[in-house]
Amino acid sequence: MHAAEPLTHFVDDYLAYLYEARPTNATLDGVHLHDDLLEDFRRSAIETHLGALAGFARRLDAIPVGLLPLHEQVDHGIIGSNIRARMHELEDVRTWERSPHLYAEVLASSLAAQAIFTYAPETERARRVLSKLHQVPRLIQAARDNIKEPPAIFIKVGLDTWRGVKTFIDADLPRAFSGVDDLHLLSDLADASTEAVQAVSGYIDYLENDLRPRAKGSFRLGRERFEQKLRLEEGIGIPVERLLTIALRELANTQEAFRDVAGRINGGDPMGAWRKARESYPAPGTLIATARGQMEELRTFLARNPVVDLPAGDGVDVAATPEFFRWSFASMWTPGPFETRASRAVYYLTDADAAWPEDRKREHLRDFNLPTLWTISIHEVYPGHYLHYQHLRRVASKVRRSTLFAPASYVEGWAHYCEQMMLEAGFGRGDHALKLGQLGEALVRLARFVVGIRLHTEDWSVEQGVRFFKEEAFLEDSSARREAERGTFDPTYLVYSAGKLMLLKLRHDWHEEQRGRPSLRAFHDTFLAQGAASFPALRRLMLDRAAGDVLE
């Protein structure tokens, strides 16, 4: 029976199941059937989830790949890898047994999606938040039951995130739903928020005073799990030794280019030029307004130059990062591809906290120096994540639903690639400081490439990672520490640089196959029309001769 099952029918079934099992992802994709639910991380639910995934794997394997058209053959591989990546995460990586941050991040994203996206009337969304708040004690009990021997660094990161969640529930949610005028609902929300805050406070106390003193686990994945994670999630089947060689080569090349550009600015003193550029930053409290101006200038450039198609959209707001998410430097929240009601995307930036001492404010804002901020705005908005998602919405909602299983190297690779590509296309021509900012961000991503591998497959400590970010990517101490600590719980954050490099190689190979030297826009529009896929899959779709490594 399953041998004749249409792949499109299977994809619909699999997505419907995932949306029920992972309701936060459903909300973010614009599917609101399960908005009143939080993820169930109880061990029995995880075992049930694993059984369901194994069943989907068997069903997919029964569909004869060789009889499918090319696009469906590619989709078959994408979905198979997605299923097995989820199973690998649950069975082998086991983040649910190791990381308090996972539970806090899911809760924060689940609540924030209801507050940020106006897909339904405020009262309706508030009722769904009420339902989620009632489920917070269950989520926290699952975290208590599951996490027994975590790494100490995971407790530190988890405490930071849970404290942010507590503030979000206690202070931000009431403001987010201040327009609700149903007194009974408001009373219920207040009671549920109090109950949730008490549960979160109890868990924070448990983490700090009970679990933290006995946290002896290792954050390292080890080579086998690290390589398997990359292979299943990103389609990168390259041994870590070769990946590290590529990363170090690109890091050295980028450092050389950085020193060259900086030297042109400051007459032979590259690091002096960088220090000077870092002193040009928005004053505290003006970061958001500065980014709004950049966003408009970037869109105008794209409208006037043949770089990439600009689909119609509902626009972007620029706002201060909510408290619960302040560990993030900058982020883009975009309505999902199946959203039926108009809703604006939000570009979040983390300004200096008004309560910080002046020296900490300056240190934080130096990382938002104007050349770097331009690069971040390109990455997050135009033509990075926001514009990319407009194309993905068009493909996912009308053509290929498998595009929803987007590898991080595809999503982040495009945005990071755009930082370099925009300058190649003529934006900010002759502005050496802008080029310096782009190269500075590239150094950070390449340092992630190196540090992620060495943290998880060698014997590097977080402190060695901190030193590497400071010495090789020229970061301030607090930023270097944040980057190194992120590598412990986000082991494959090499996807930024790896994705960019795979995209550049695909562009080179695609242009070699085309006649008449097609334009940059022709490549971008062809690339984006494929929808999300791993780079090996994209090479099959876009090249006549897809053989060859994705990286070189």
C-alpha positions in Angstrom: 0.0 0.0 0.0 2.7 2.5 1.0 4.8 1.7 -2.1 2.2 3.6 -4.2 1.7 6.5 -1.7 2.2 9.8 -3.5 5.0 11.8 -2.0 2.9 14.9 -1.7 0.4 13.0 0.5 3.2 11.8 2.7 4.6 15.3 3.1 1.2 16.6 4.1 0.8 13.8 6.7 4.3 14.4 8.1 3.9 18.1 8.4 0.5 17.7 10.1 2.1 15.4 12.6 5.0 17.7 13.3 2.8 20.6 13.8 0.8 18.7 16.4 4.0 17.4 18.1 5.8 20.7 17.9 3.1 23.4 18.2 5.5 26.3 18.5 6.9 25.5 15.1 3.4 25.3 13.7 2.6 28.8 15.0 5.9 30.2 13.5 4.9 28.7 10.2 1.5 30.3 10.3 -0.5 27.2 11.2 -2.7 28.0 14.2 -4.5 24.7 14.9 -2.4 24.0 18.0 -1.7 27.5 19.4 -3.1 26.6 22.8 -0.5 23.9 23.4 3.1 23.8 24.7 5.5 21.1 23.6 5.3 17.9 25.7 8.8 16.9 26.8 7.8 14.1 29.2 9.8 11.0 28.6 6.7 9.0 27.6 5.9 11.7 25.0 9.5 11.6 23.7 9.3 7.8 23.3 6.0 8.2 21.4 7.5 10.8 19.2 10.5 8.6 18.4 8.1 5.8 17.5 6.1 8.0 15.2 9.3 9.3 13.5 10.4 5.7 12.9 7.0 5.0 11.3 7.3 7.9 9.0 10.8 6.8 8.0 9.5 3.3 7.0 6.6 4.9 5.0 9.0 7.2 3.2 11.4 4.3 2.4 8.6 2.4 0.8 8.1 5.2 -1.8 10.2 4.2 -4.8 12.6 7.1 -5.4 13.6 6.1 -8.9 10.1 6.5 -10.2 9.8 10.1 -9.0 10.5 13.2 -11.0 13.7 15.0 -10.2 12.1 17.6 -7.8 10.4 14.8 -5.9 13.6 12.7 -5.7 15.3 15.7 -4.1 12.3 16.2 -1.8 12.4 12.6 -0.8 16.1 13.0 0.3 15.4 16.2 2.1 12.5 14.7 4.1 14.4 11.5 4.9 17.3 13.5 6.3 14.9 15.6 8.3 13.3 12.6 9.9 16.6 10.9 10.7 18.1 14.2 12.0 15.2 14.5 14.5 15.7 10.9 15.6 19.5 11.5 16.0 18.8 14.6 18.1 16.4 12.6 20.4 18.4 9.4 20.6 22.0 10.4 20.4 22.5 14.2 21.0 19.8 14.1 23.7 19.6 17.9 24.3 16.4 17.3 26.2 18.4 15.4 28.8 21.2 18.0 29.0 20.0 21.6 28.5 17.7 23.7 30.6 18.1 26.3 27.9 16.1 24.2 25.5 12.9 24.3 27.7 13.2 28.0 28.3 13.8 28.8 24.7 10.7 26.7 23.6 8.5 28.4 26.2 9.8 31.9 25.3 9.3 31.4 21.6 5.8 29.9 22.2 4.7 32.8 24.2 6.5 35.5 22.1 4.9 34.3 18.9 1.5 35.0 20.3 2.6 38.5 21.5 4.5 39.5 18.3 2.4 38.3 15.4 -1.1 39.8 15.2 -2.6 36.9 13.2 -5.8 36.9 15.3 -7.6 39.4 17.6 -5.8 40.3 20.8 -8.4 38.6 23.0 -8.1 35.3 21.1 -4.3 35.3 21.3 -4.5 36.1 25.0 -6.7 33.1 25.6 -4.1 30.9 23.9 -1.4 32.4 26.1 -3.6 31.6 29.1 -3.7 28.0 28.0 0.1 27.9 27.6 0.7 29.5 31.0 -1.4 26.7 32.6 1.0 24.2 31.0 4.2 25.8 32.3 4.4 23.6 35.5 4.2 20.5 33.3 7.0 21.7 31.1 9.2 22.5 34.1 8.5 19.2 35.7 9.6 17.5 32.5 12.9 19.5 32.7 13.4 18.5 36.3 12.7 14.8 35.5 14.8 14.7 32.3 18.0 16.7 33.2 20.1 14.9 35.7 23.8 15.4 34.8 24.1 18.5 32.7 27.3 20.4 31.8 27.9 23.3 34.1 28.0 25.7 31.2 24.5 24.6 30.3 23.3 25.5 33.8 24.8 29.0 33.4 23.2 29.6 30.0 19.9 28.1 31.2 19.8 30.3 34.2 20.3 33.4 32.0 17.5 32.3 29.7 15.0 31.3 32.4 15.5 34.6 34.2 14.7 36.3 31.0 11.5 34.1 30.6 10.5 35.0 34.1 10.8 38.8 33.4 8.9 38.3 30.1 5.9 36.5 31.8 5.9 38.9 34.7 6.4 42.3 32.9 6.2 42.0 29.1 3.1 39.8 28.6 0.8 42.2 30.5 2.0 45.0 28.2 1.7 42.9 25.1 -2.0 42.3 25.9 -2.9 45.7 27.4 -5.7 46.1 24.9 -7.7 43.2 26.3 -10.9 44.6 28.0 -12.4 41.3 29.2 -12.1 41.5 32.9 -12.6 37.8 33.6 -9.8 37.0 31.0 -7.5 39.5 32.5 -8.1 38.1 36.0 -7.4 34.6 34.7 -4.2 35.7 32.9 -3.0 37.4 36.1 -3.6 34.2 38.1 -2.0 32.0 35.5 1.0 34.4 35.2 1.5 34.3 38.9 1.4 30.5 38.9 3.8 30.3 36.0 6.3 32.8 37.6 6.2 30.8 40.8 7.0 27.6 38.8 9.8 29.3 36.9 11.2 30.9 40.1 11.2 27.5 41.8 13.1 26.0 38.8 15.6 28.8 38.8 16.3 28.1 42.5 16.6 24.4 41.8 19.1 25.0 39.0 21.2 27.4 41.0 21.2 25.7 44.4 20.6 22.0 43.7 21.6 21.0 40.1 24.5 23.5 39.6 26.7 22.2 42.4 26.5 18.7 40.9 26.7 19.5 37.2 29.5 17.3 36.0 28.4 16.5 32.4 30.4 17.3 29.3 29.0 19.7 26.7 31.0 17.9 23.9 29.3 15.9 21.2 32.4 14.1 20.1 33.4 13.6 16.5 30.9 10.9 15.5 27.8 12.7 16.8 29.1 16.0 15.5 29.7 14.7 12.0 26.4 12.8 11.9 24.6 16.0 13.0 26.2 17.9 10.1 25.5 15.1 7.6 21.8 14.8 8.5 20.9 18.4 9.2 23.0 20.2 6.6 24.0 17.6 4.0 27.7 18.2 4.8 29.5 14.8 4.7 33.0 16.1 5.0 35.4 14.9 7.8 36.1 17.4 10.5 39.8 17.5 9.7 39.1 18.8 6.2 36.4 21.2 7.5 38.9 22.6 9.9 41.5 23.0 7.2 38.9 24.9 5.1 38.0 27.1 8.0 41.5 28.0 8.9 42.4 28.8 5.3 39.4 31.1 4.9 40.1 32.7 8.3 43.7 33.5 7.2 42.5 34.9 3.9 39.9 37.1 5.5 42.4 38.3 8.1 44.7 39.3 5.3 41.9 41.2 3.5 40.9 42.8 6.8 44.4 44.1 7.4 44.7 45.3 3.8 41.5 47.4 4.0 42.2 48.6 7.5 45.7 49.7 6.4 44.2 51.8 3.6 42.1 53.7 6.2 44.8 54.3 8.8 48.1 54.4 6.8 49.7 51.1 7.7 48.1 50.6 11.1 45.3 48.1 10.5 44.3 47.5 14.1 44.3 51.2 14.7 41.8 51.6 11.9 39.6 49.0 13.3 39.7 50.5 16.8 38.8 53.9 15.2 35.9 52.3 13.2 34.6 50.7 16.4 34.3 54.0 18.1 31.8 55.2 15.5 28.6 53.7 17.0 25.0 54.9 17.8 24.6 56.7 21.1 22.7 54.6 23.8 19.0 54.7 22.9 19.4 55.6 19.2 20.3 52.1 17.8 16.8 51.4 16.6 16.4 54.7 14.8 19.8 54.2 13.1 18.8 50.8 11.9 15.5 52.1 10.5 17.4 54.5 8.3 19.8 51.8 7.1 16.9 49.5 6.2 15.3 52.2 4.0 18.6 52.9 2.2 19.2 49.2 1.5 15.7 48.7 0.1 16.2 51.7 -2.2 19.5 50.3 -3.5 17.8 46.9 -4.3 14.9 48.6 -6.1 17.3 50.5 -8.3 19.9 47.8 -9.1 19.5 44.4 -10.7 20.5 42.3 -7.7 17.5 40.2 -6.8 13.7 40.2 -7.2 11.8 42.1 -4.5 8.5 40.4 -3.7 5.7 42.4 -2.3 5.5 42.2 1.5 3.8 43.7 4.5 6.9 45.5 5.7 9.3 45.4 8.5 9.3 47.0 11.9 12.5 47.7 13.8 12.3 47.2 17.6 14.2 46.7 20.8 14.8 43.0 21.6 12.4 41.8 24.3 14.0 41.0 27.7 13.6 37.2 27.3 15.7 37.2 24.1 18.4 39.7 25.1 21.1 37.0 24.8 20.6 37.5 21.1 22.5 40.4 19.5 20.1 40.8 16.5 17.3 38.7 15.1 14.5 38.7 12.5 10.9 37.5 13.2 9.0 37.0 10.0 5.3 35.7 9.6 5.2 32.1 8.5 4.6 31.0 4.9 1.0 29.8 5.7 -0.1 33.0 7.5 -3.3 34.2 6.0 -3.6 37.5 7.8 -1.3 40.4 7.0 1.3 40.8 9.7 4.5 42.8 9.7 7.9 41.2 10.3 10.1 42.5 13.2 13.8 43.2 13.1 15.0 43.1 16.8 18.2 44.8 18.0 19.6 44.7 21.5 20.5 48.2 22.6 22.6 48.9 25.7 20.6 48.6 28.9 20.0 52.0 30.5 20.9 50.5 33.9 24.4 49.4 32.8 27.4 51.4 33.8 28.8 53.6 31.1 31.8 51.5 30.3 29.6 48.4 29.7 27.3 50.4 27.4 30.3 51.6 25.4 31.7 48.0 25.1 28.3 46.7 24.0 27.7 49.4 21.4 31.2 49.1 20.0 30.0 45.8 18.6 27.2 47.8 16.9 29.7 50.2 15.3 28.2 51.7 12.1 30.2 49.5 9.6 29.1 46.4 11.5 25.6 47.6 11.9 25.3 48.0 8.1 26.4 44.4 7.8 23.9 43.2 10.4 21.0 45.0 8.6 22.0 43.5 5.3 22.1 40.0 7.0 18.8 40.3 8.8 16.6 42.4 6.5 17.7 43.4 2.9 18.5 41.2 1.1 19.1 38.7 3.9 16.6 36.9 6.1 13.5 39.1 5.5 13.8 39.2 1.7 14.7 35.5 1.7 11.6 34.5 3.7 9.4 36.4 1.2 10.7 34.1 -1.5 10.4 31.0 0.7 6.8 31.9 1.5 6.0 32.1 -2.2 7.6 28.7 -2.9 6.4 26.9 0.2 2.8 28.0 0.0 2.4 27.5 -3.8 5.0 25.0 -5.0 6.9 22.7 -2.6 6.0 22.2 1.1 9.3 20.4 1.6 10.9 23.8 1.5 9.8 24.2 5.1 12.6 21.8 6.2 15.2 24.4 5.6 18.8 23.6 6.6 20.4 26.3 8.7 23.4 26.4 6.3 20.9 27.4 3.5 19.1 30.1 5.6 22.1 31.5 7.4 24.4 30.9 4.4 22.3 33.1 2.2 22.2 35.9 4.8 25.9 35.8 5.4 26.6 35.6 1.7 24.5 38.7 1.2 26.9 40.7 3.4 29.7 40.2 0.9 27.6 40.1 -2.2 26.0 43.5 -1.6 29.4 45.2 -1.6 30.4 43.3 -4.7 27.2 44.6 -6.3 28.2 48.2 -5.6 26.5 49.1 -2.3 28.7 51.6 -0.4 31.2 51.6 -3.2 34.5 53.0 -2.0 33.5 53.0 1.7 36.5 51.2 3.2 34.9 51.3 6.7 31.9 49.5 5.4 34.1 46.8 3.9 36.0 46.6 7.1 32.7 45.9 9.0 31.7 43.2 6.5 35.1 41.5 6.9 34.9 41.9 10.7 31.6 40.0 10.7 33.1 37.3 8.4 35.9 36.8 10.9 33.4 36.2 13.7 31.6 33.6 11.6 34.9 31.9 10.6 36.0 31.9 14.3 32.7 30.1 15.0 33.6 27.6 12.3 36.9 26.8 14.1 35.7 27.0 17.7 32.6 24.8 17.1 34.7 22.0 15.7 37.4 22.3 18.3 35.0 22.5 21.3 33.1 19.4 20.2 35.6 17.2 18.5 38.9 18.2 20.2 39.6 19.0 23.8 39.1 22.8 23.7 37.7 24.6 26.7 35.3 27.6 26.7 38.3 29.7 27.8 40.3 28.7 24.8 37.3 29.6 22.6 37.1 33.0 24.3 40.8 33.7 23.6 40.4 32.6 19.9 37.5 35.0 19.3 39.5 37.8 20.9 42.8 37.2 19.2 41.5 36.0 15.8 38.2 37.9 15.3 39.2 41.0 17.4 36.1 40.8 19.7 35.8 42.5 23.1 35.9 40.2 26.1 32.1 40.0 26.8 31.3 39.4 23.1 34.0 36.8 22.8 32.7 35.0 25.9 29.1 35.0 24.6 30.3 33.6 21.2 32.4 30.8 22.9 29.6 29.9 25.3 27.1 29.7 22.4 29.3 27.1 20.8 28.7 24.7 23.6 24.9 24.6 23.1 24.8 25.5 19.4 27.6 23.1 18.2 27.1 23.5 14.4 27.1 27.3 14.3 29.7 26.9 11.6 26.6 26.9 9.3 27.0 30.6 8.6 30.4 30.4 7.0 29.9 26.9 5.6 26.7 27.9 3.9 28.2 31.1 2.5 31.2 29.1 1.0 28.9 26.4 -0.4 26.7 29.2 -2.0 29.7 30.9 -3.5 30.9 27.6 -5.0 27.4 26.9 -6.4 27.4 30.4 -8.0 30.7 29.8 -9.5 29.8 26.4 -10.9 26.3 27.6 -12.2 27.9 30.6 -14.0 30.4 28.2 -15.7 27.6 26.1 -17.0 25.6 29.1 -18.4 26.2 30.7 -21.7 26.5 34.5 -22.2 27.5 35.3 -18.6 24.1 35.7 -17.0 23.5 38.4 -14.5 23.9 38.2 -10.7 20.2 38.6 -10.5 19.6 35.7 -12.8 21.6 33.5 -10.4 19.9 34.8 -7.3 16.4 34.4 -8.7 17.1 30.9 -9.9 18.6 30.0 -6.6 15.7 31.4 -4.6 13.1 29.8 -6.8 14.3 26.3 -5.8 13.1 26.7 -2.2 15.0 25.5 0.8 17.3 22.5 0.4 20.7 21.3 1.4 23.5 22.4 -1.0 24.0 18.9 -2.4 20.3 18.9 -3.3 20.5 22.4 -4.8 23.4 21.3 -6.9 21.2 18.5 -8.3 18.4 21.0 -9.1 20.6 23.8 -10.6 23.5 22.1 -12.3 23.7 19.8 -15.3 26.7 18.1 -13.7 26.0 18.2 -9.9 28.9 15.9 -9.0 31.7 17.3 -6.9 32.1 18.5 -3.4 29.9 21.3 -1.9 33.1 22.8 -0.5 36.6 23.1 -1.7 
